[in-house]
């Protein structure tokens, strides 16, 4: 019984601090980052970054051990507060990057958490990727 209590005490401050810090960062982005700058960077990612570079990063993530990928997904789900998901700009940045993460690199034990993350931040499934390859 004491072991569970000590782990819950350890988790609680980490979650509290992460929620405070990430919420503050989200408020700063909402207030000071212009929509045009955000749109510029998301368009740059979509239109200027080569498909091979994005695939290389995704394949690099796929080579990480499944425990590491699983812990990243769990941390995203548990330690990013709901205020970030309700922030229009922060959610747009996360979904703009998250749409390039294919379901094939998600470990089987984290599929449910990944689905929750996709729903929380409105991450779409990237369908237009093949069309981009055909254009080039």
HELIX and SHEET records of a PDB file:
HELIX    1   1 UNK A    2  UNK A   32  1                                  31    
HELIX    2   2 UNK A   35  UNK A   47  1                                  13    
HELIX    3   3 UNK A   51  UNK A   62  1                                  12    
HELIX    4   4 UNK A   66  UNK A   79  1                                  14    
HELIX    5   5 UNK A   82  UNK A   86  1                                   5    
HELIX    6   6 UNK A   88  UNK A   98  1                                  11    
HELIX    7   7 UNK A  103  UNK A  105  5                                   3    
HELIX    8   8 UNK A  108  UNK A  110  5                                   3    
HELIX    9   9 UNK A  111  UNK A  120  1                                  10    
HELIX   10  10 UNK A  129  UNK A  135  1                                   7    
END                                                                             
